[in-house]
């Protein structure tokens, strides 16, 4: 189920979500199904939660409450904070999951499951500036 604060015709076609405006953004919250109740109730709660877009896109600021009660304030290409405290992304691993290693800035990942292992190397040049990308959640 996809819910929009505002949307136009033909934005959802099968599994494809078409976002055509240059100022488009998404608020995506993921949770364990056994902790949220029925999916429709989760969607209703997510849709009803605080969302302040009064600073978007002019000042690049968005504020949203998570379903566990945290307030996230995000400024495009600026400071992101949780409950008023700046988030230091450098202290978080790129991926935090059992069987996954992905040291930040290396472009390398290792996935392990039992005796199986898959290694990926995206050929990142450590001397070149990386393109920033953030997923908040």
ZABATI-332215 format. One record per atom (N, C-alpha, C): residue number from 1; atom name; x, y, z. Coordinates in steps of 0.001 Angstrom, whole numbers, plus 500000, padded with zeros to 6 digits. Last residue first. Layout:
<rec i="NUM" at="CA" xx="X" yy="Y" zz="Z"/>
...
This chain:
<rec i="137" at="N" xx="516459" yy="506357" zz="509038"/>
<rec i="137" at="CA" xx="515417" yy="505490" zz="509541"/>
<rec i="137" at="C" xx="515793" yy="504800" zz="510804"/>
<rec i="136" at="N" xx="517529" yy="507715" zz="506074"/>
<rec i="136" at="CA" xx="517305" yy="507943" zz="507500"/>
<rec i="136" at="C" xx="516224" yy="506996" zz="507975"/>
<rec i="135" at="N" xx="520022" yy="507489" zz="503869"/>
<rec i="135" at="CA" xx="518712" yy="506923" zz="504144"/>
<rec i="135" at="C" xx="518543" yy="507020" zz="505645"/>
<rec i="134" at="N" xx="521990" yy="509452" zz="501728"/>
<rec i="134" at="CA" xx="521565" yy="509129" zz="503084"/>
<rec i="134" at="C" xx="520186" yy="508513" zz="503065"/>
<rec i="133" at="N" xx="524895" yy="509985" zz="500001"/>
<rec i="133" at="CA" xx="523547" yy="509451" zz="499911"/>
<rec i="133" at="C" xx="523155" yy="509045" zz="501309"/>
<rec i="132" at="N" xx="527471" yy="511764" zz="498285"/>
<rec i="132" at="CA" xx="526718" yy="511464" zz="499507"/>
<rec i="132" at="C" xx="525324" yy="510942" zz="499202"/>
<rec i="131" at="N" xx="530020" yy="510392" zz="496433"/>
<rec i="131" at="CA" xx="528745" yy="511081" zz="496290"/>
<rec i="131" at="C" xx="527909" yy="510753" zz="497523"/>
<rec i="130" at="N" xx="533412" yy="510880" zz="497483"/>
<rec i="130" at="CA" xx="532240" yy="510036" zz="497302"/>
<rec i="130" at="C" xx="530997" yy="510900" zz="497143"/>
<rec i="129" at="N" xx="536354" yy="511936" zz="495875"/>
<rec i="129" at="CA" xx="535240" yy="512300" zz="496746"/>
<rec i="129" at="C" xx="534040" yy="511407" zz="496429"/>
<rec i="128" at="N" xx="539118" yy="509638" zz="495633"/>
<rec i="128" at="CA" xx="538085" yy="510485" zz="495024"/>
<rec i="128" at="C" xx="536981" yy="510774" zz="496034"/>
<rec i="127" at="N" xx="540711" yy="507847" zz="496916"/>
<rec i="127" at="CA" xx="541253" yy="509198" zz="496737"/>
<rec i="127" at="C" xx="540221" yy="510168" zz="496153"/>
<rec i="126" at="N" xx="539448" yy="505417" zz="496807"/>
<rec i="126" at="CA" xx="539524" yy="506078" zz="498115"/>
<rec i="126" at="C" xx="540043" yy="507508" zz="498012"/>
<rec i="125" at="N" xx="537280" yy="504422" zz="494468"/>
<rec i="125" at="CA" xx="538605" yy="505034" zz="494550"/>
<rec i="125" at="C" xx="538658" yy="505859" zz="495832"/>
<rec i="124" at="N" xx="535513" yy="501419" zz="494436"/>
<rec i="124" at="CA" xx="535560" yy="502797" zz="494926"/>
<rec i="124" at="C" xx="537007" yy="503258" zz="495026"/>
<rec i="123" at="N" xx="534627" yy="498949" zz="493351"/>
<rec i="123" at="CA" xx="535726" yy="499693" zz="492754"/>
<rec i="123" at="C" xx="535793" yy="501152" zz="493174"/>
<rec i="122" at="N" xx="532827" yy="497357" zz="494563"/>
<rec i="122" at="CA" xx="532291" yy="498333" zz="493627"/>
<rec i="122" at="C" xx="533366" yy="499251" zz="493058"/>
<rec i="121" at="N" xx="532816" yy="494116" zz="495252"/>
<rec i="121" at="CA" xx="533762" yy="495227" zz="495239"/>
<rec i="121" at="C" xx="533299" yy="496185" zz="494148"/>
<rec i="120" at="N" xx="531496" yy="491560" zz="497287"/>
<rec i="120" at="CA" xx="531265" yy="492561" zz="496251"/>
<rec i="120" at="C" xx="532315" yy="493653" zz="496379"/>
<rec i="119" at="N" xx="531263" yy="488151" zz="498023"/>
<rec i="119" at="CA" xx="532040" yy="489390" zz="498175"/>
<rec i="119" at="C" xx="531747" yy="490301" zz="496989"/>
<rec i="118" at="N" xx="529512" yy="485763" zz="499798"/>
<rec i="118" at="CA" xx="529541" yy="486547" zz="498567"/>
<rec i="118" at="C" xx="530270" yy="487847" zz="498848"/>
<rec i="117" at="N" xx="529473" yy="482521" zz="501140"/>
<rec i="117" at="CA" xx="529985" yy="483883" zz="501240"/>
<rec i="117" at="C" xx="529964" yy="484524" zz="499859"/>
<rec i="116" at="N" xx="528295" yy="479812" zz="503176"/>
<rec i="116" at="CA" xx="528287" yy="480549" zz="501909"/>
<rec i="116" at="C" xx="528769" yy="481983" zz="502134"/>
<rec i="115" at="N" xx="527958" yy="478496" zz="505511"/>
<rec i="115" at="CA" xx="529277" yy="478371" zz="504886"/>
<rec i="115" at="C" xx="529349" yy="479075" zz="503523"/>
<rec i="114" at="N" xx="525790" yy="480884" zz="506817"/>
<rec i="114" at="CA" xx="526339" yy="479541" zz="506991"/>
<rec i="114" at="C" xx="527725" yy="479473" zz="506394"/>
<rec i="113" at="N" xx="526271" yy="483587" zz="504968"/>
<rec i="113" at="CA" xx="525155" yy="482806" zz="505501"/>
<rec i="113" at="C" xx="525627" yy="481362" zz="505586"/>
<rec i="112" at="N" xx="527533" yy="486838" zz="504378"/>
<rec i="112" at="CA" xx="527771" yy="485458" zz="504807"/>
<rec i="112" at="C" xx="526481" yy="484845" zz="505329"/>
<rec i="111" at="N" xx="528782" yy="489315" zz="502291"/>
<rec i="111" at="CA" xx="527565" yy="488703" zz="502816"/>
<rec i="111" at="C" xx="527882" yy="487258" zz="503161"/>
<rec i="110" at="N" xx="530677" yy="492187" zz="502170"/>
<rec i="110" at="CA" xx="530737" yy="490732" zz="502292"/>
<rec i="110" at="C" xx="529433" yy="490278" zz="502926"/>
<rec i="109" at="N" xx="531713" yy="494913" zz="500137"/>
<rec i="109" at="CA" xx="530725" yy="494293" zz="501016"/>
<rec i="109" at="C" xx="530948" yy="492792" zz="501025"/>
<rec i="108" at="N" xx="533349" yy="498000" zz="499402"/>
<rec i="108" at="CA" xx="533373" yy="496537" zz="499477"/>
<rec i="108" at="C" xx="532338" yy="496048" zz="500480"/>
<rec i="107" at="N" xx="533742" yy="500661" zz="499468"/>
<rec i="107" at="CA" xx="533064" yy="500132" zz="498293"/>
<rec i="107" at="C" xx="533035" yy="498619" zz="498263"/>
<rec i="106" at="N" xx="534842" yy="502026" zz="501587"/>
<rec i="106" at="CA" xx="535685" yy="501061" zz="500873"/>
<rec i="106" at="C" xx="535066" yy="500593" zz="499566"/>
<rec i="105" at="N" xx="533192" yy="503675" zz="503088"/>
<rec i="105" at="CA" xx="534169" yy="504294" zz="502206"/>
<rec i="105" at="C" xx="535035" yy="503336" zz="501411"/>
<rec i="104" at="N" xx="532709" yy="501478" zz="505800"/>
<rec i="104" at="CA" xx="532363" yy="502734" zz="505155"/>
<rec i="104" at="C" xx="533518" yy="503256" zz="504298"/>
<rec i="103" at="N" xx="532605" yy="497992" zz="505377"/>
<rec i="103" at="CA" xx="533320" yy="499135" zz="505950"/>
<rec i="103" at="C" xx="533073" yy="500401" zz="505126"/>
<rec i="102" at="N" xx="530459" yy="495821" zz="505675"/>
<rec i="102" at="CA" xx="530589" yy="496843" zz="504637"/>
<rec i="102" at="C" xx="531282" yy="498055" zz="505238"/>
<rec i="101" at="N" xx="529200" yy="492630" zz="506220"/>
<rec i="101" at="CA" xx="530291" yy="493555" zz="506519"/>
<rec i="101" at="C" xx="530389" yy="494532" zz="505359"/>
<rec i="100" at="N" xx="526719" yy="490568" zz="507516"/>
<rec i="100" at="CA" xx="527042" yy="491597" zz="506526"/>
<rec i="100" at="C" xx="528181" yy="492454" zz="507050"/>
<rec i="99" at="N" xx="525831" yy="488833" zz="509478"/>
<rec i="99" at="CA" xx="526378" yy="488262" zz="508259"/>
<rec i="99" at="C" xx="526724" yy="489269" zz="507184"/>
<rec i="98" at="N" xx="523297" yy="490909" zz="510744"/>
<rec i="98" at="CA" xx="524084" yy="489680" zz="510905"/>
<rec i="98" at="C" xx="524575" yy="489176" zz="509548"/>
<rec i="97" at="N" xx="523782" yy="494387" zz="510104"/>
<rec i="97" at="CA" xx="522977" yy="493182" zz="509984"/>
<rec i="97" at="C" xx="523866" yy="491965" zz="510193"/>
<rec i="96" at="N" xx="524123" yy="497322" zz="509281"/>
<rec i="96" at="CA" xx="524192" yy="496695" zz="510592"/>
<rec i="96" at="C" xx="523260" yy="495495" zz="510567"/>
<rec i="95" at="N" xx="526053" yy="499072" zz="506984"/>
<rec i="95" at="CA" xx="524993" yy="498088" zz="507168"/>
<rec i="95" at="C" xx="525193" yy="497469" zz="508533"/>
<rec i="94" at="N" xx="527789" yy="501106" zz="507800"/>
<rec i="94" at="CA" xx="527017" yy="501258" zz="506577"/>
<rec i="94" at="C" xx="525817" yy="500316" zz="506593"/>
<rec i="93" at="N" xx="527631" yy="501888" zz="511321"/>
<rec i="93" at="CA" xx="528117" yy="501089" zz="510193"/>
<rec i="93" at="C" xx="527221" yy="501313" zz="508976"/>
<rec i="92" at="N" xx="527959" yy="505129" zz="512758"/>
<rec i="92" at="CA" xx="527097" yy="504011" zz="512391"/>
<rec i="92" at="C" xx="527724" yy="503214" zz="511255"/>
<rec i="91" at="N" xx="529531" yy="507306" zz="513103"/>
<rec i="91" at="CA" xx="529625" yy="506274" zz="514140"/>
<rec i="91" at="C" xx="528764" yy="505051" zz="513821"/>
<rec i="90" at="N" xx="528942" yy="509074" zz="511043"/>
<rec i="90" at="CA" xx="530227" yy="508377" zz="511007"/>
<rec i="90" at="C" xx="530333" yy="507265" zz="512044"/>
<rec i="89" at="N" xx="526601" yy="510424" zz="511589"/>
<rec i="89" at="CA" xx="526533" yy="509236" zz="510740"/>
<rec i="89" at="C" xx="527832" yy="508439" zz="510728"/>
<rec i="88" at="N" xx="525367" yy="511788" zz="514199"/>
<rec i="88" at="CA" xx="526729" yy="511616" zz="513692"/>
<rec i="88" at="C" xx="526756" yy="510317" zz="512888"/>
<rec i="87" at="N" xx="522720" yy="513986" zz="514484"/>
<rec i="87" at="CA" xx="523078" yy="512596" zz="514195"/>
<rec i="87" at="C" xx="524483" yy="512575" zz="513607"/>
<rec i="86" at="N" xx="522059" yy="516281" zz="517114"/>
<rec i="86" at="CA" xx="522603" yy="516025" zz="515776"/>
<rec i="86" at="C" xx="523004" yy="514561" zz="515638"/>
<rec i="85" at="N" xx="519065" yy="516261" zz="518931"/>
<rec i="85" at="CA" xx="520505" yy="515984" zz="518955"/>
<rec i="85" at="C" xx="520981" yy="515626" zz="517552"/>
<rec i="84" at="N" xx="516301" yy="516526" zz="518726"/>
<rec i="84" at="CA" xx="517098" yy="517708" zz="519003"/>
<rec i="84" at="C" xx="518596" yy="517497" zz="519046"/>
<rec i="83" at="N" xx="515377" yy="513978" zz="517988"/>
<rec i="83" at="CA" xx="514990" yy="514549" zz="519281"/>
<rec i="83" at="C" xx="515913" yy="515692" zz="519691"/>
<rec i="82" at="N" xx="517882" yy="513909" zz="515741"/>
<rec i="82" at="CA" xx="516870" yy="513040" zz="516344"/>
<rec i="82" at="C" xx="516613" yy="513580" zz="517737"/>
<rec i="81" at="N" xx="518824" yy="515697" zz="512770"/>
<rec i="81" at="CA" xx="518811" yy="515487" zz="514212"/>
<rec i="81" at="C" xx="517668" yy="514576" zz="514620"/>
<rec i="80" at="N" xx="521086" yy="516734" zz="510312"/>
<rec i="80" at="CA" xx="519946" yy="515877" zz="510622"/>
<rec i="80" at="C" xx="519977" yy="515642" zz="512118"/>
<rec i="79" at="N" xx="522321" yy="519544" zz="508588"/>
<rec i="79" at="CA" xx="522245" yy="518759" zz="509819"/>
<rec i="79" at="C" xx="520953" yy="517956" zz="509878"/>
<rec i="78" at="N" xx="522436" yy="519315" zz="505006"/>
<rec i="78" at="CA" xx="522757" yy="519965" zz="506271"/>
<rec i="78" at="C" xx="522612" yy="518997" zz="507436"/>
<rec i="77" at="N" xx="521248" yy="518540" zz="502687"/>
<rec i="77" at="CA" xx="522664" yy="518895" zz="502627"/>
<rec i="77" at="C" xx="523111" yy="519628" zz="503892"/>
<rec i="76" at="N" xx="518178" yy="519383" zz="504040"/>
<rec i="76" at="CA" xx="518875" yy="518891" zz="502858"/>
<rec i="76" at="C" xx="520288" yy="519439" zz="502826"/>
<rec i="75" at="N" xx="517639" yy="518624" zz="507328"/>
<rec i="75" at="CA" xx="517875" yy="519741" zz="506424"/>
<rec i="75" at="C" xx="518689" yy="519189" zz="505255"/>
<rec i="74" at="N" xx="515349" yy="517114" zz="509484"/>
<rec i="74" at="CA" xx="516357" yy="516924" zz="508449"/>
<rec i="74" at="C" xx="516431" yy="518153" zz="507565"/>
<rec i="73" at="N" xx="514421" yy="515753" zz="512473"/>
<rec i="73" at="CA" xx="514499" yy="517017" zz="511745"/>
<rec i="73" at="C" xx="515647" yy="516884" zz="510758"/>
<rec i="72" at="N" xx="512379" yy="513472" zz="514041"/>
<rec i="72" at="CA" xx="513493" yy="513608" zz="513111"/>
<rec i="72" at="C" xx="513374" yy="514946" zz="512395"/>
<rec i="71" at="N" xx="511441" yy="512373" zz="517126"/>
<rec i="71" at="CA" xx="511264" yy="513488" zz="516190"/>
<rec i="71" at="C" xx="512526" yy="513584" zz="515348"/>
<rec i="70" at="N" xx="510078" yy="509229" zz="518146"/>
<rec i="70" at="CA" xx="511240" yy="510084" zz="517906"/>
<rec i="70" at="C" xx="510866" yy="511196" zz="516932"/>
<rec i="69" at="N" xx="507936" yy="507441" zz="518441"/>
<rec i="69" at="CA" xx="507945" yy="508685" zz="519188"/>
<rec i="69" at="C" xx="509159" yy="509569" zz="519028"/>
<rec i="68" at="N" xx="507618" yy="505314" zz="516866"/>
<rec i="68" at="CA" xx="508090" yy="505010" zz="518225"/>
<rec i="68" at="C" xx="508290" yy="506289" zz="519032"/>
<rec i="67" at="N" xx="506936" yy="506390" zz="514448"/>
<rec i="67" at="CA" xx="505877" yy="505723" zz="515194"/>
<rec i="67" at="C" xx="506316" yy="505289" zz="516581"/>
<rec i="66" at="N" xx="508467" yy="509645" zz="514204"/>
<rec i="66" at="CA" xx="508408" yy="508216" zz="513915"/>
<rec i="66" at="C" xx="507302" yy="507597" zz="514760"/>
<rec i="65" at="N" xx="507677" yy="512811" zz="512854"/>
<rec i="65" at="CA" xx="507721" yy="511943" zz="514030"/>
<rec i="65" at="C" xx="507659" yy="510497" zz="513573"/>
<rec i="64" at="N" xx="509583" yy="515171" zz="510972"/>
<rec i="64" at="CA" xx="508622" yy="514069" zz="511024"/>
<rec i="64" at="C" xx="508789" yy="513312" zz="512337"/>
<rec i="63" at="N" xx="510436" yy="517904" zz="508961"/>
<rec i="63" at="CA" xx="510368" yy="517371" zz="510321"/>
<rec i="63" at="C" xx="509277" yy="516310" zz="510356"/>
<rec i="62" at="N" xx="512657" yy="519361" zz="506653"/>
<rec i="62" at="CA" xx="511509" yy="518488" zz="506881"/>
<rec i="62" at="C" xx="511582" yy="517997" zz="508316"/>
<rec i="61" at="N" xx="514072" yy="521979" zz="504685"/>
<rec i="61" at="CA" xx="513867" yy="521342" zz="505987"/>
<rec i="61" at="C" xx="512568" yy="520548" zz="506029"/>
<rec i="60" at="N" xx="514765" yy="523698" zz="502616"/>
<rec i="60" at="CA" xx="515262" yy="522327" zz="502580"/>
<rec i="60" at="C" xx="515035" yy="521556" zz="503860"/>
<rec i="59" at="N" xx="513648" yy="526132" zz="502397"/>
<rec i="59" at="CA" xx="514825" yy="526044" zz="503269"/>
<rec i="59" at="C" xx="515386" yy="524631" zz="503339"/>
<rec i="58" at="N" xx="511803" yy="525424" zz="500187"/>
<rec i="58" at="CA" xx="512506" yy="526707" zz="500302"/>
<rec i="58" at="C" xx="513763" yy="526614" zz="501168"/>
<rec i="57" at="N" xx="510196" yy="523227" zz="499791"/>
<rec i="57" at="CA" xx="511616" yy="523058" zz="499533"/>
<rec i="57" at="C" xx="512438" yy="524319" zz="499815"/>
<rec i="56" at="N" xx="509882" yy="523067" zz="503292"/>
<rec i="56" at="CA" xx="510282" yy="522360" zz="502083"/>
<rec i="56" at="C" xx="509573" yy="522943" zz="500880"/>
<rec i="55" at="N" xx="508979" yy="524010" zz="505682"/>
<rec i="55" at="CA" xx="510286" yy="524480" zz="505237"/>
<rec i="55" at="C" xx="510761" yy="523837" zz="503954"/>
<rec i="54" at="N" xx="506600" yy="522671" zz="506086"/>
<rec i="54" at="CA" xx="506533" yy="524122" zz="505893"/>
<rec i="54" at="C" xx="507870" yy="524705" zz="505430"/>
<rec i="53" at="N" xx="506169" yy="520048" zz="506586"/>
<rec i="53" at="CA" xx="506816" yy="520360" zz="505309"/>
<rec i="53" at="C" xx="506849" yy="521862" zz="505047"/>
<rec i="52" at="N" xx="505973" yy="517930" zz="509134"/>
<rec i="52" at="CA" xx="506039" yy="519371" zz="508895"/>
<rec i="52" at="C" xx="506854" yy="519625" zz="507632"/>
<rec i="51" at="N" xx="504055" yy="515509" zz="510469"/>
<rec i="51" at="CA" xx="504902" yy="515764" zz="509309"/>
<rec i="51" at="C" xx="504843" yy="517257" zz="509020"/>
<rec i="50" at="N" xx="502932" yy="513203" zz="512855"/>
<rec i="50" at="CA" xx="503400" yy="514572" zz="512587"/>
<rec i="50" at="C" xx="504332" yy="514611" zz="511375"/>
<rec i="49" at="N" xx="500815" yy="510551" zz="511548"/>
<rec i="49" at="CA" xx="501918" yy="511052" zz="512382"/>
<rec i="49" at="C" xx="502353" yy="512445" zz="511923"/>
<rec i="48" at="N" xx="498981" yy="509519" zz="509763"/>
<rec i="48" at="CA" xx="498500" yy="510498" zz="510740"/>
<rec i="48" at="C" xx="499622" yy="511126" zz="511570"/>
<rec i="47" at="N" xx="500464" yy="507652" zz="508314"/>
<rec i="47" at="CA" xx="499867" yy="508776" zz="507604"/>
<rec i="47" at="C" xx="499449" yy="509885" zz="508566"/>
<rec i="46" at="N" xx="501059" yy="505822" zz="510347"/>
<rec i="46" at="CA" xx="502148" yy="506529" zz="509661"/>
<rec i="46" at="C" xx="501608" yy="507773" zz="508956"/>
<rec i="45" at="N" xx="498483" yy="504906" zz="511010"/>
<rec i="45" at="CA" xx="499294" yy="505593" zz="512020"/>
<rec i="45" at="C" xx="500410" yy="506401" zz="511360"/>
<rec i="44" at="N" xx="497751" yy="503711" zz="508554"/>
<rec i="44" at="CA" xx="496942" yy="504794" zz="509116"/>
<rec i="44" at="C" xx="497745" yy="505593" zz="510136"/>
<rec i="43" at="N" xx="499737" yy="501726" zz="508335"/>
<rec i="43" at="CA" xx="499656" yy="502796" zz="507327"/>
<rec i="43" at="C" xx="498858" yy="503982" zz="507858"/>
<rec i="42" at="N" xx="499025" yy="500146" zz="510565"/>
<rec i="42" at="CA" xx="500352" yy="500754" zz="510482"/>
<rec i="42" at="C" xx="500328" yy="501929" zz="509506"/>
<rec i="41" at="N" xx="496503" yy="499329" zz="509709"/>
<rec i="41" at="CA" xx="496603" yy="500155" zz="510918"/>
<rec i="41" at="C" xx="497961" yy="500860" zz="510962"/>
<rec i="40" at="N" xx="497233" yy="497758" zz="507512"/>
<rec i="40" at="CA" xx="496411" yy="498953" zz="507299"/>
<rec i="40" at="C" xx="496471" yy="499889" zz="508499"/>
<rec i="39" at="N" xx="498672" yy="495690" zz="508829"/>
<rec i="39" at="CA" xx="499355" yy="496612" zz="507927"/>
<rec i="39" at="C" xx="498552" yy="497888" zz="507695"/>
<rec i="38" at="N" xx="498092" yy="495092" zz="512342"/>
<rec i="38" at="CA" xx="497714" yy="494958" zz="510930"/>
<rec i="38" at="C" xx="498353" yy="496045" zz="510063"/>
<rec i="37" at="N" xx="501065" yy="495464" zz="514396"/>
<rec i="37" at="CA" xx="499662" yy="495145" zz="514182"/>
<rec i="37" at="C" xx="499366" yy="495036" zz="512701"/>
<rec i="36" at="N" xx="503755" yy="495867" zz="514868"/>
<rec i="36" at="CA" xx="502949" yy="496995" zz="514398"/>
<rec i="36" at="C" xx="501468" yy="496710" zz="514286"/>
<rec i="35" at="N" xx="505346" yy="493731" zz="515413"/>
<rec i="35" at="CA" xx="505362" yy="494825" zz="516388"/>
<rec i="35" at="C" xx="504393" yy="495949" zz="516022"/>
<rec i="34" at="N" xx="505331" yy="491974" zz="513339"/>
<rec i="34" at="CA" xx="504750" yy="491496" zz="514596"/>
<rec i="34" at="C" xx="504743" yy="492568" zz="515686"/>
<rec i="33" at="N" xx="506678" yy="493429" zz="511348"/>
<rec i="33" at="CA" xx="505234" yy="493232" zz="511249"/>
<rec i="33" at="C" xx="504616" yy="492803" zz="512572"/>
<rec i="32" at="N" xx="509023" yy="495905" zz="512148"/>
<rec i="32" at="CA" xx="508711" yy="494481" zz="512166"/>
<rec i="32" at="C" xx="507198" yy="494301" zz="512196"/>
<rec i="31" at="N" xx="509169" yy="498698" zz="509886"/>
<rec i="31" at="CA" xx="509048" yy="498120" zz="511222"/>
<rec i="31" at="C" xx="508757" yy="496636" zz="511087"/>
<rec i="30" at="N" xx="510064" yy="501712" zz="508246"/>
<rec i="30" at="CA" xx="509975" yy="500254" zz="508236"/>
<rec i="30" at="C" xx="509933" yy="499753" zz="509669"/>
<rec i="29" at="N" xx="509058" yy="504526" zz="506576"/>
<rec i="29" at="CA" xx="509309" yy="503961" zz="507896"/>
<rec i="29" at="C" xx="509078" yy="502461" zz="507813"/>
<rec i="28" at="N" xx="509777" yy="507192" zz="504559"/>
<rec i="28" at="CA" xx="509655" yy="505741" zz="504571"/>
<rec i="28" at="C" xx="509984" yy="505254" zz="505969"/>
<rec i="27" at="N" xx="508905" yy="509833" zz="502806"/>
<rec i="27" at="CA" xx="509062" yy="509454" zz="504203"/>
<rec i="27" at="C" xx="508780" yy="507963" zz="504223"/>
<rec i="26" at="N" xx="510405" yy="511385" zz="500018"/>
<rec i="26" at="CA" xx="509665" yy="510255" zz="500569"/>
<rec i="26" at="C" xx="509927" yy="510149" zz="502058"/>
<rec i="25" at="N" xx="510040" yy="514157" zz="497735"/>
<rec i="25" at="CA" xx="510687" yy="513444" zz="498829"/>
<rec i="25" at="C" xx="509807" yy="512310" zz="499298"/>
<rec i="24" at="N" xx="510591" yy="516376" zz="495016"/>
<rec i="24" at="CA" xx="509906" yy="515226" zz="495596"/>
<rec i="24" at="C" xx="510725" yy="514623" zz="496721"/>
<rec i="23" at="N" xx="511442" yy="518471" zz="493487"/>
<rec i="23" at="CA" xx="511397" yy="518660" zz="494936"/>
<rec i="23" at="C" xx="510675" yy="517522" zz="495644"/>
<rec i="22" at="N" xx="511140" yy="517797" zz="490837"/>
<rec i="22" at="CA" xx="512504" yy="517943" zz="491347"/>
<rec i="22" at="C" xx="512550" yy="518097" zz="492859"/>
<rec i="21" at="N" xx="508707" yy="515276" zz="490114"/>
<rec i="21" at="CA" xx="509007" yy="516644" zz="490535"/>
<rec i="21" at="C" xx="510419" yy="516716" zz="491101"/>
<rec i="20" at="N" xx="508258" yy="512558" zz="489677"/>
<rec i="20" at="CA" xx="508752" yy="513375" zz="488571"/>
<rec i="20" at="C" xx="509131" yy="514795" zz="488971"/>
<rec i="19" at="N" xx="508190" yy="509371" zz="490487"/>
<rec i="19" at="CA" xx="508363" yy="510651" zz="491167"/>
<rec i="19" at="C" xx="509015" yy="511594" zz="490172"/>
<rec i="18" at="N" xx="506417" yy="506466" zz="490293"/>
<rec i="18" at="CA" xx="506985" yy="507533" zz="489472"/>
<rec i="18" at="C" xx="507003" yy="508836" zz="490261"/>
<rec i="17" at="N" xx="506965" yy="503313" zz="491296"/>
<rec i="17" at="CA" xx="506472" yy="504580" zz="491826"/>
<rec i="17" at="C" xx="507169" yy="505693" zz="491053"/>
<rec i="16" at="N" xx="506167" yy="500096" zz="490352"/>
<rec i="16" at="CA" xx="506921" yy="501290" zz="489992"/>
<rec i="16" at="C" xx="506234" yy="502528" zz="490550"/>
<rec i="15" at="N" xx="504715" yy="497825" zz="490590"/>
<rec i="15" at="CA" xx="505684" yy="498086" zz="491654"/>
<rec i="15" at="C" xx="506505" yy="499345" zz="491390"/>
<rec i="14" at="N" xx="501918" yy="499107" zz="489035"/>
<rec i="14" at="CA" xx="502530" yy="497870" zz="489520"/>
<rec i="14" at="C" xx="503436" yy="498183" zz="490693"/>
<rec i="13" at="N" xx="502301" yy="502326" zz="489261"/>
<rec i="13" at="CA" xx="502011" yy="501385" zz="488192"/>
<rec i="13" at="C" xx="502696" yy="500080" zz="488573"/>
<rec i="12" at="N" xx="501507" yy="505321" zz="490592"/>
<rec i="12" at="CA" xx="501802" yy="503951" zz="490981"/>
<rec i="12" at="C" xx="501348" yy="503027" zz="489864"/>
<rec i="11" at="N" xx="500850" yy="507606" zz="489244"/>
<rec i="11" at="CA" xx="502117" yy="507581" zz="489974"/>
<rec i="11" at="C" xx="502494" yy="506164" zz="490379"/>
<rec i="10" at="N" xx="498475" yy="508055" zz="487793"/>
<rec i="10" at="CA" xx="499523" yy="507223" zz="487201"/>
<rec i="10" at="C" xx="500860" yy="507275" zz="487938"/>
<rec i="9" at="N" xx="497579" yy="511298" zz="489004"/>
<rec i="9" at="CA" xx="497241" yy="510047" zz="488325"/>
<rec i="9" at="C" xx="498500" yy="509354" zz="487811"/>
<rec i="8" at="N" xx="499257" yy="512548" zz="491945"/>
<rec i="8" at="CA" xx="498556" yy="512671" zz="490678"/>
<rec i="8" at="C" xx="498300" yy="511301" zz="490073"/>
<rec i="7" at="N" xx="499023" yy="513503" zz="495414"/>
<rec i="7" at="CA" xx="499545" yy="512710" zz="494313"/>
<rec i="7" at="C" xx="498688" yy="512903" zz="493080"/>
<rec i="6" at="N" xx="499838" yy="514107" zz="498792"/>
<rec i="6" at="CA" xx="499207" yy="514585" zz="497563"/>
<rec i="6" at="C" xx="499811" yy="513781" zz="496423"/>
<rec i="5" at="N" xx="500551" yy="512219" zz="500599"/>
<rec i="5" at="CA" xx="499910" yy="513423" zz="501109"/>
<rec i="5" at="C" xx="499203" yy="514112" zz="499939"/>
<rec i="4" at="N" xx="499883" yy="508801" zz="499814"/>
<rec i="4" at="CA" xx="500506" yy="510074" zz="499495"/>
<rec i="4" at="C" xx="499786" yy="511194" zz="500220"/>
<rec i="3" at="N" xx="500682" yy="505411" zz="500276"/>
<rec i="3" at="CA" xx="499797" yy="506533" zz="500583"/>
<rec i="3" at="C" xx="500562" yy="507824" zz="500348"/>
<rec i="2" at="N" xx="500606" yy="502154" zz="499139"/>
<rec i="2" at="CA" xx="501336" yy="503415" zz="499079"/>
<rec i="2" at="C" xx="500337" yy="504524" zz="499350"/>
<rec i="1" at="N" xx="500847" yy="498822" zz="500000"/>
<rec i="1" at="CA" xx="500000" yy="500000" zz="500000"/>
<rec i="1" at="C" xx="500887" yy="501234" zz="500000"/>
